[in-house]
Amino acid sequence: MSLYSILTLFAGLQSGGQSGGTTTQQSGGLPMILMLVAMFAVMYFVMIRPQKKKQKEEQSMRDNVQVGDEITTIGGIVGRVVTVKEDSLIIETGADRNKMKIMRWAVSTNNTANEKLEEERKAAKEAAEAEKQKKIEESAAAGKEKRKKSRKKDPDFDE
């Protein structure tokens, strides 16, 4: 059921459930106000809230840049951080080690942090697979022992 149909149903209940060709507008703009409030709520949860969350994550990433991190600027320049100041960074780029001063807000991604995150995810995935393999092996061993015990109890079993 769509949001519009729910709101129109609610608006119909608010107006006293009048139907037919003789409808009078007694409730005023209440249904329209409710619909506008609902639209603003949907806009907030669909557009504004995720954007603010993304901005907080980006700001946190920019605040956590350390000396030695490899970063990419919004202009596409890749370099290693040499000096960190309150609102700016000095980076080295290229084989010539050219130094450039950039503002913190110009940092697009922290490549070093991304690599660490990928390594952690890979290690966690490998650990989960190893644990799964270990459980499979344990269940296979337990199944073998059960079969041995059941064979020993079976009087028709001859070795």
Stockholm file with secondary structure:
# STOCKHOLM 1.0

chainA/1-159         MSLYSILTLFAGLQSGGQSGGTTTQQSGGLPMILMLVAMFAVMYFVMIRPQKKKQKEEQSMRDNVQVGDEITTIGGIVGRVVTVKEDSLIIETGADRNKMKIMRWAVSTNNTANEKLEEERKAAKEAAEAEKQKKIEESAAAGKEKRKKSRKKDPDFDE
#=GR chainA/1-159 SS CCHHHHHHHHHHHHTTSCCSSCCCCCSTTHHHHHHHHHHHHHHIIIIIHHHHHHHHHHHHHHHTCCTTCEEEETTSCEEEEEEECSSEEEEEETTTTEEEEEEGGGEEEEHHHHHHHHHHHHHHHHHHHHHHHHHHHHHHHHHHHHHHHHHHHCTTCCC
#=GC SS_cons         CCHHHHHHHHHHHHTTSCCSSCCCCCSTTHHHHHHHHHHHHHHIIIIIHHHHHHHHHHHHHHHTCCTTCEEEETTSCEEEEEEECSSEEEEEETTTTEEEEEEGGGEEEEHHHHHHHHHHHHHHHHHHHHHHHHHHHHHHHHHHHHHHHHHHHCTTCCC
//
